[in-house]
């Protein structure tokens, strides 16, 4: 994962979101700054959080070796042993 490139991209997105949030507060009606901007600012930063997290996970996946994940081949996590409680094996 190229951390520096990812940080530059995320920083740029943060700057854009910060500008939008500042605009929301600046454009709020006089005397109603909180009521006129709070939810807009929350939404802006919630979208940023989701976008950033998605990009970080995608960068990690892109950098991982191909053998790390194979949806077509069962891996060790998909093998199950016998349940310790006999009720868990009961079929309906």
N, C-alpha and C positions, 0 to 999 in steps of 0.2 A: 504494500500500500504506500503510495507516494504521499506522505503526510503533509509535506510542504505545499504541494499543489492543491490538496484537499483543503488545507487551512486557508489558502488564498481564495479559493472558490467560496468557502463558507463565510469568510470575512467579508467578501463582496456582497453576498446575500444578506448578511447581517446589516451592513451599511445601508442597503436599499430598504430593508425592513425598518431600520431606525428612522430613515427619512420619512417613510410612510407614517410611522407612529408620531413623529414630531409634527407632520402636517395635520394629522387627526386632532392633536391637542391644540394646535394653532388655529384650526378652523372651527373649533367648538364654540358654541354661542357664549357670549359674554355672560358671566355669572353662572354658567352651567358647564364649566370646563370638565368636571368629572363625569357628570351624566352624559355629556355630549361627546366624550371620547373614550371612556374607559373600556367599553366592550369592543370598540374598533381596535384599540391598542392590544387588548388581550387576543383577539382573533389574529391580528398580524403576527404576533409572537408565537402563538400556537401553531400557525402554519409554518413559520420558520423552524420551530422545534421539530416538527414532523419531517419537513424537507431535509433538514440537516441530519437527523438520525438516519433517514432512509439513504442518504448519500454516503454516510459513514459505513453503514452496513454493506451497501453495494460495493464500495471501494475495498472493503475487507474480503468480500466474496470474489471480486475480480482479481485480487492479489493471491488468493488461496490456490494451492495446487489443484488441478482438475480431479485428482483422486480423492480429495477431501469430501466430496459430496457426489453421490450418484443416485438419482432417484429411480433408476431402472434396476439397480442391483441391491439386494438386501445387505445391510451392514450388520455389524455386531449388535447394535442397539435394537434391531428388529427381531432378534432371536429371544424367545421367551422360555423360561423354565416352568416347572410345575408350580402351581400356586400352593402356598403353605396352608391356606385355609381350604378345606375340601368344598365348602360352599361356593368358592370362586369358580370351580370347574363345572358347576351344575349348568346344564343346558336347559333352556325353556322350550 
